Amino acid sequence: MPRCTPIAVRLESIFPKEDMIPKEWRLSGCTGLNEYLLNENIVGRRGRTREVVSPIWMSVNSVARPRVIGRIPLMGAEEALSTLGTALCAYRQGLGHWPSMTMKHRIDCVRRFSGWLEEKRREIVTMLMWEIGKPLKECHNEVDRTIEYMERSIEALENQATFPLPGHSRIGIRYAPLGVVFCLSSYNFPMNEMLSLVIPALLMGNTVVLKPPRFGNLLYVLLAKGFQDSFPSDVINIIWGDAEISEPVMASGKIDVVAFVGSSQAAHHLLQLHPQPYRLRCCMGLEAKNPAIVLPTAQLDVAVLQSVYGALSLNGQRCTALKIFFVHRSIAEEFIQKLVSVIENLAFGMPWEKDVFLTPIPDADRIEYLHELLEDAIDRGAGVLNESGGAIKGSFMYPAVVYPTQKTMRLYREEQFGPLIPIVPYDDLEEVITYVMNSEYSQQVSIFCGQSFPEELVKHLENQVCRININTICQRGPDHLPFAARKNSGVGVRSVVDSLYAFSLPSFVTGSIGVTRHIQKGE
């Protein structure tokens, strides 16, 4: 019989019985929704719905089973276009009540919504845990970061030194809205990623059509109430359903801006649907394959701890996660030993458990894809170096350290977006630089180098990626810094200030009043 390790034993009982869930984090029952907001009215419907399944499975008679926690409507093309029509009417070619509203009034609406988020913190955190499987601490961090982002955006608008605004004079520069913004975002930060697009778009006077992420739908049943309480009802418009409802919205040609966080393949498909794609403005955060480069001079304890957090925070389901590790061959064995030791001591379990780091994954398709990548690597000569690495129990996948990863393997070039840690031994930095230059993705890189600054390596990389992290992980924050990417990893720049510019254009009045001047011939 195979030897049962402590990790394997704990994996077998990872999912709780109903009575093991702390009372404060229990769901009262299924959340159902089969209605939507249209022209200030709640429209009931009898159309199709879809079950929302939690990544937190339940143990029933010692068998782990998925749990349905709600339903959402599946809109059709006609309903989606009606919702788009509401956003168009609210904008009314720049003459609607929202784009015509004073900046102060729009700011008041955003502040009202920010206060609503704080009031509903516990409900939001509960939904994030049950829909995304995110650890409790990270759920609170997402709420905090979102509220802070909104306040920083308001400060940027009010501070003319960082974002120029017109004075009382009608002659001057102001920043005008672009029109109707279509916002689509990813499920790993279902509230923060979306609202970091929606809020700057609204502040600049645009109206919004919002499609909730693939996972995190029930969160938007809750947030919709906050939108209703804080904004005019036709300013933020939600379309519910699967990917096909995006197609008629884009094909209408009525969308002015696409704000998207997801895959480059999905982004390409969206843009191709618009009849005049050259007129579209885009703000997009896409996938990445951020490398970590561990130099022979690296302080290994620092490099290992940063690598574990960078690769496995939120199960590695971040575009900014470290996705491939280039470790100098002379230190590879020691690096891997330390890495495995840290991983095998990580707490894993349910999101509400104390100090938990690894939690269930919401996307069953992603787990299947990760398994395929791992099998491909093993078939092509790699080994899994940590016990239980790659083990799957329901919606949970235990991290796998994969070594040696080679060019022939899918894991070498494809973004895994999950808890797989491919390690590539290298002898010459030219191998690593060539990888970065030839990659389809180009967002960030982390260099672990000890005390000496890697001047030459940075020179080679600074025109290849948009952020170089020295002895620390790749990350998006803090939000006042520009977040950008090259190639298939993104379009545009996102930060508190850059996002405000992304959803507006300068509009200015110039000339003179009350001055008579004769124009000389030739002037």
C-alpha positions in Angstrom: 0.0 0.0 0.0 1.2 3.6 -0.7 2.5 5.4 2.4 0.0 8.0 3.7 1.8 11.3 4.4 0.3 13.8 6.8 -0.4 16.0 3.8 -2.2 13.2 2.0 -4.3 12.5 5.2 -5.3 16.1 5.6 -6.2 16.4 1.9 -8.7 13.5 2.4 -10.6 15.5 5.0 -10.1 19.0 3.7 -13.8 19.8 3.2 -16.0 20.4 6.2 -19.3 19.1 7.3 -22.0 21.7 7.5 -21.9 21.9 11.3 -18.1 22.5 11.2 -18.6 25.9 9.5 -18.3 28.9 12.0 -21.7 30.4 12.5 -20.6 33.9 11.4 -19.6 32.5 8.0 -22.5 30.3 7.2 -24.8 31.0 4.3 -28.5 31.4 5.2 -29.5 29.6 2.0 -29.4 29.8 -1.8 -29.3 33.3 -3.2 -31.6 33.5 -6.2 -31.9 36.2 -8.9 -34.0 36.2 -11.9 -34.5 39.9 -12.5 -32.5 42.8 -13.7 -32.6 46.6 -13.6 -33.9 48.4 -16.7 -34.8 52.1 -17.0 -35.0 52.5 -13.2 -37.4 49.5 -12.9 -36.7 46.0 -11.6 -37.7 43.6 -14.5 -38.8 40.1 -13.5 -38.2 37.3 -16.0 -38.9 33.7 -16.5 -36.0 32.9 -18.7 -33.0 30.6 -18.2 -30.9 30.7 -15.1 -27.6 29.1 -14.1 -26.6 27.5 -10.8 -23.7 29.1 -8.9 -21.5 26.3 -7.4 -19.1 27.2 -4.6 -15.5 25.9 -4.6 -16.2 25.1 -0.9 -17.5 21.6 -1.1 -19.4 19.9 1.7 -18.5 16.6 3.3 -21.6 14.4 3.4 -21.2 10.9 4.8 -17.4 11.3 4.4 -17.9 12.1 0.7 -17.0 15.6 -0.7 -19.8 17.1 -2.8 -20.2 20.4 -4.6 -22.6 22.9 -3.1 -25.0 25.1 -5.0 -25.2 28.5 -3.4 -27.4 30.4 -5.8 -28.7 31.2 -9.3 -28.2 34.0 -11.7 -30.2 34.9 -14.9 -28.9 34.0 -18.3 -29.8 37.0 -20.4 -30.4 36.7 -24.1 -29.3 39.2 -26.8 -32.5 41.2 -26.6 -32.2 41.8 -22.9 -28.5 42.6 -23.1 -29.2 45.2 -25.9 -32.1 46.7 -23.8 -29.6 47.2 -21.0 -27.1 48.8 -23.3 -29.9 51.1 -24.5 -30.3 52.3 -20.9 -26.6 53.2 -20.7 -26.8 55.0 -24.1 -29.9 57.0 -23.0 -28.1 58.0 -19.7 -25.1 59.2 -21.7 -27.2 60.8 -24.5 -24.1 61.7 -26.6 -22.6 63.6 -23.7 -25.7 65.6 -22.8 -27.2 63.2 -20.3 -27.7 63.9 -16.7 -24.6 62.0 -15.6 -22.0 63.4 -18.0 -23.5 66.9 -17.4 -23.4 66.5 -13.7 -20.8 68.5 -11.8 -17.7 66.7 -10.7 -18.6 67.4 -7.1 -21.9 65.5 -7.5 -20.2 62.5 -9.1 -17.7 62.4 -6.3 -20.5 62.5 -3.8 -22.0 59.4 -5.4 -18.7 57.5 -5.3 -18.2 58.5 -1.7 -21.7 57.3 -0.9 -20.9 53.9 -2.5 -17.6 53.7 -0.6 -19.5 54.1 2.6 -22.0 51.5 1.5 -19.1 49.0 0.9 -17.8 49.5 4.4 -21.3 49.0 5.9 -21.7 45.7 3.9 -18.1 44.5 4.6 -19.2 41.3 6.3 -21.6 40.3 3.6 -19.0 41.1 0.9 -16.3 39.1 2.6 -18.7 36.1 3.1 -19.5 36.1 -0.6 -15.8 36.4 -1.6 -15.0 33.3 0.5 -17.9 31.2 -0.8 -17.7 32.2 -4.4 -13.9 32.5 -4.9 -12.5 30.5 -2.0 -10.3 33.4 -1.1 -8.8 33.4 2.5 -10.6 35.6 5.0 -7.7 38.0 5.4 -7.3 38.4 1.7 -11.1 39.1 1.4 -10.7 42.0 3.9 -7.7 43.2 2.0 -9.7 43.3 -1.2 -12.4 45.4 0.5 -9.8 47.8 2.0 -7.9 48.2 -1.3 -11.1 48.9 -3.2 -12.2 51.6 -0.8 -8.7 53.1 -0.7 -8.6 53.1 -4.5 -11.9 55.1 -4.7 -10.6 57.6 -2.2 -7.3 58.0 -4.0 -9.2 58.5 -7.3 -11.2 61.3 -5.7 -8.1 62.9 -4.3 -6.5 62.8 -7.7 -9.4 64.7 -9.2 -9.5 67.2 -6.5 -5.7 67.8 -6.6 -5.0 70.0 -9.7 -1.3 69.3 -9.3 -1.8 65.7 -10.2 -4.9 65.9 -12.4 -5.6 69.3 -14.1 -9.2 70.5 -13.9 -10.8 73.6 -15.1 -11.3 76.6 -12.9 -14.4 78.7 -12.8 -13.6 80.2 -16.2 -15.3 78.8 -19.2 -12.0 79.2 -21.1 -9.7 76.5 -20.2 -9.0 72.7 -20.2 -11.3 70.1 -18.8 -11.3 66.3 -19.2 -14.4 65.1 -21.0 -16.0 61.6 -20.9 -15.7 59.1 -23.8 -19.2 57.6 -23.8 -20.4 54.1 -22.8 -17.8 51.9 -21.2 -18.1 48.1 -21.3 -16.4 46.6 -18.2 -15.5 42.9 -18.0 -13.2 41.6 -15.4 -11.6 38.5 -13.9 -12.7 36.4 -11.0 -9.5 36.4 -8.9 -10.2 39.9 -7.6 -13.9 40.0 -8.6 -14.7 43.3 -6.8 -11.4 45.2 -6.9 -10.4 44.5 -10.5 -13.9 45.5 -11.7 -14.4 48.6 -9.6 -10.9 49.8 -10.4 -12.3 50.1 -14.0 -15.8 51.2 -13.2 -15.1 53.9 -10.7 -12.6 56.0 -12.7 -14.9 55.6 -15.8 -17.9 56.9 -13.7 -15.9 59.8 -12.1 -15.0 61.1 -15.6 -18.7 61.1 -16.6 -19.0 57.9 -18.6 -21.9 55.5 -18.2 -21.1 51.8 -17.8 -22.3 48.4 -18.9 -20.9 45.8 -16.5 -20.7 42.1 -17.0 -19.8 40.2 -13.7 -16.9 37.9 -13.9 -17.4 34.2 -14.5 -17.1 33.4 -10.8 -18.3 36.1 -8.4 -21.8 36.6 -9.8 -23.6 36.5 -6.5 -21.3 39.2 -5.2 -22.8 41.4 -7.9 -26.3 40.6 -6.7 -25.2 42.3 -3.5 -23.2 45.1 -5.1 -26.2 45.9 -7.4 -28.0 47.1 -4.3 -25.2 49.4 -3.5 -25.2 50.8 -7.1 -28.9 51.5 -6.8 -28.5 53.3 -3.4 -25.5 55.4 -4.5 -25.8 56.2 -8.2 -28.6 57.2 -10.6 -30.1 53.8 -11.6 -29.3 54.0 -15.3 -25.6 54.9 -14.9 -24.3 51.4 -14.0 -26.0 48.7 -15.9 -25.4 45.0 -15.3 -25.8 42.3 -17.9 -26.0 38.7 -16.6 -25.1 35.5 -18.3 -22.4 33.7 -20.2 -20.0 34.9 -22.8 -22.4 35.1 -25.7 -24.2 38.1 -24.3 -21.1 40.1 -24.8 -21.3 39.5 -28.5 -24.4 41.5 -29.4 -23.3 44.3 -27.2 -20.0 44.6 -29.0 -21.5 44.0 -32.4 -24.0 46.9 -31.9 -21.1 49.3 -32.4 -22.4 51.4 -29.5 -19.6 50.7 -27.1 -17.0 53.5 -27.0 -14.5 51.9 -24.5 -13.7 48.3 -23.6 -12.2 47.9 -20.1 -11.2 44.3 -19.8 -9.3 42.0 -17.5 -8.8 38.5 -18.8 -7.1 36.5 -21.5 -5.7 38.0 -24.7 -7.7 35.4 -26.7 -11.0 36.7 -25.2 -9.9 40.3 -25.7 -9.1 39.6 -29.4 -12.5 38.0 -29.9 -14.3 41.0 -28.3 -12.5 43.6 -30.4 -13.2 41.7 -33.6 -16.9 41.9 -33.0 -17.1 45.7 -33.1 -17.9 47.0 -36.5 -15.4 49.9 -36.1 -12.7 48.6 -33.8 -10.3 51.4 -34.8 -12.7 53.8 -32.9 -12.5 51.7 -29.7 -10.5 52.8 -26.8 -9.1 50.0 -24.7 -7.9 49.5 -21.1 -6.8 45.9 -20.7 -5.0 43.8 -18.2 -4.2 40.4 -19.8 -2.3 37.2 -18.9 1.4 37.1 -18.1 4.2 34.6 -17.6 6.3 36.6 -15.1 9.7 35.0 -14.6 11.8 34.9 -11.4 15.6 35.0 -12.0 17.6 33.6 -9.1 21.3 34.6 -9.5 24.1 32.5 -7.8 24.6 35.4 -5.4 21.0 35.4 -4.2 20.2 35.2 -0.5 18.4 31.9 -0.7 16.2 32.3 2.4 14.8 35.6 1.1 14.5 34.3 -2.5 12.6 31.2 -1.3 10.1 33.0 0.9 9.4 35.6 -1.8 9.1 32.9 -4.4 6.6 30.9 -2.4 4.4 34.0 -1.8 4.9 35.2 -5.4 4.0 31.9 -6.9 1.3 30.6 -4.6 -0.6 33.6 -3.1 -4.2 33.1 -4.1 -3.2 29.7 -5.5 -1.1 31.5 -8.1 -4.2 32.9 -9.7 -2.9 36.4 -10.2 -1.6 37.9 -13.5 1.2 39.3 -11.4 2.1 35.8 -9.9 5.6 34.4 -10.6 4.9 31.8 -13.2 8.4 30.4 -14.1 11.7 30.2 -12.1 15.1 30.4 -13.7 17.6 29.2 -11.0 21.3 29.1 -11.6 22.4 25.5 -11.8 25.0 25.9 -9.0 22.3 26.7 -6.4 19.3 24.9 -7.9 19.4 21.9 -5.6 19.7 24.0 -2.4 17.0 26.4 -3.6 14.6 23.5 -4.3 15.2 21.9 -1.0 14.4 25.1 0.9 11.4 25.8 -1.4 9.9 22.4 -0.8 10.4 22.7 2.9 8.5 26.0 3.1 5.7 24.7 0.8 5.1 21.6 2.9 4.6 23.8 6.0 2.0 26.0 4.4 -1.5 25.9 6.0 -4.2 24.8 3.6 -7.9 24.4 4.1 -11.1 26.5 4.2 -11.0 30.3 3.7 -12.1 31.1 7.3 -9.5 28.9 9.0 -6.8 30.8 10.9 -3.6 31.5 8.9 -4.8 29.5 5.9 -2.7 30.2 2.8 -3.9 27.6 0.2 -7.6 27.3 -0.4 -10.0 25.7 -3.0 -10.0 26.9 -6.6 -13.3 28.1 -8.1 -12.7 27.0 -11.7 -13.0 23.2 -12.2 -11.9 23.7 -15.9 -8.7 25.3 -14.6 -7.9 22.3 -12.4 -8.2 20.0 -15.3 -6.0 22.3 -17.4 -3.4 22.4 -14.7 -3.4 18.6 -14.5 -2.8 18.4 -18.3 0.2 20.8 -18.0 1.6 18.7 -15.1 1.2 15.4 -17.0 2.8 16.9 -20.1 5.8 18.0 -18.1 6.1 14.6 -16.5 5.8 12.8 -19.8 8.7 15.0 -21.1 11.1 14.2 -18.3 10.2 16.5 -15.4 9.6 15.3 -11.8 7.4 16.6 -9.1 9.7 17.2 -6.1 7.3 17.7 -3.2 5.1 15.1 -1.6 1.5 15.2 -2.8 2.5 17.8 -5.4 -0.3 18.1 -7.9 -2.8 16.0 -5.8 -6.4 17.0 -6.5 -9.2 16.7 -4.0 -12.5 18.1 -5.4 -11.9 21.8 -6.0 -8.5 21.8 -4.3 -5.1 21.3 -5.9 -2.0 20.9 -3.8 1.0 22.9 -5.2 3.6 21.0 -7.3 7.3 21.9 -7.7 8.2 20.8 -11.3 11.9 20.2 -12.1 13.7 20.4 -14.5 11.3 22.3 -16.7 12.4 22.4 -20.4 11.6 24.2 -23.6 9.7 21.2 -25.0 7.1 21.4 -22.2 3.8 23.4 -22.3 4.5 24.6 -18.8 7.6 26.4 -20.1 5.6 28.7 -22.3 1.9 28.6 -21.3 0.5 30.6 -18.4 -0.6 28.1 -15.8 -2.6 30.5 -13.6 -2.5 28.0 -10.7 -0.3 26.3 -8.1 2.4 24.8 -10.4 6.0 26.0 -9.9 8.1 25.2 -12.9 11.9 25.5 -12.3 14.4 25.9 -15.1 18.1 25.4 -14.4 20.3 27.8 -16.3 24.1 28.3 -16.8 24.2 31.5 -18.7 22.0 34.6 -18.3 21.7 34.8 -22.0 19.3 31.9 -21.9 17.0 33.8 -19.5 17.2 37.1 -21.5 16.3 35.2 -24.7 13.3 33.7 -23.0 12.0 37.1 -21.9 12.6 38.6 -25.3 10.9 35.8 -27.2 7.9 35.3 -24.8 4.4 36.2 -26.0 3.9 37.9 -22.6 5.7 40.8 -21.1 4.6 42.3 -17.8 7.1 42.0 -14.9 10.2 40.1 -13.7 11.6 39.5 -10.3 15.4 39.3 -9.8 16.9 37.7 -6.7 20.5 38.9 -6.5 21.8 39.4 -3.0 23.4 42.8 -2.1 24.9 43.8 -5.4 22.5 45.6 -7.9 22.4 43.6 -11.2 23.1 46.5 -13.4 23.8 44.7 -16.7 20.8 42.4 -16.3 18.5 45.3 -15.6 19.7 47.1 -18.7 18.8 44.1 -20.8 15.3 43.8 -19.3 14.1 47.3 -18.8 12.9 47.7 -22.4 11.4 44.2 -22.3 9.0 44.4 -19.3 7.2 47.2 -17.5 8.4 46.5 -14.0 11.6 45.0 -12.6 11.4 43.8 -8.9 14.6 43.4 -7.0 14.6 40.8 -4.3 10.8 40.9 -4.1 7.7 39.5 -5.8 5.9 40.9 -8.9 2.8 42.9 -7.9 0.4 45.5 -9.1 0.3 47.7 -6.0 0.6 50.3 -4.7 -2.1 51.7 -6.9 -0.6 55.1 -7.4 2.2 53.5 -9.4 1.7 52.8 -13.1 0.7 49.3 -13.9 1.4 48.4 -17.6 2.4 45.6 -19.8 3.7 44.8 -23.3 2.8 42.2 -26.0 -0.1 39.9 -25.0 -0.1 41.0 -21.4 -2.0 44.3 -21.6 -3.0 47.5 -23.3 -2.8 50.9 -21.7 -1.6 52.0 -18.3 -3.5 51.6 -15.1 -3.0 53.5 -11.9 -5.2 55.9 -9.9 -4.3 58.8 -12.2 -3.6 56.9 -15.4 -7.1 55.3 -15.2 -8.8 58.7 -15.0 -7.0 59.8 -18.1 -7.8 56.4 -19.8 -11.5 57.1 -19.6 -11.4 60.8 -20.7 -10.1 63.1 -23.3 -8.9 66.7 -23.0 -11.5 69.3 -24.2 -10.6 72.9 -24.1 -11.9 76.3 -25.1 -9.4 78.9 -26.2 -9.4 82.4 -27.7 -10.2 85.9 -26.3 -13.4 87.7 -25.3 -13.9 91.4 -25.4 -10.8 92.2 -27.5 -11.1 93.6 -31.0 -8.1 92.9 -33.2 -7.5 93.6 -36.9 -6.0 90.7 -38.7 -3.2 91.8 -40.9 -2.7 90.3 -44.3 -0.5 87.3 -44.1 -1.3 86.5 -40.4 
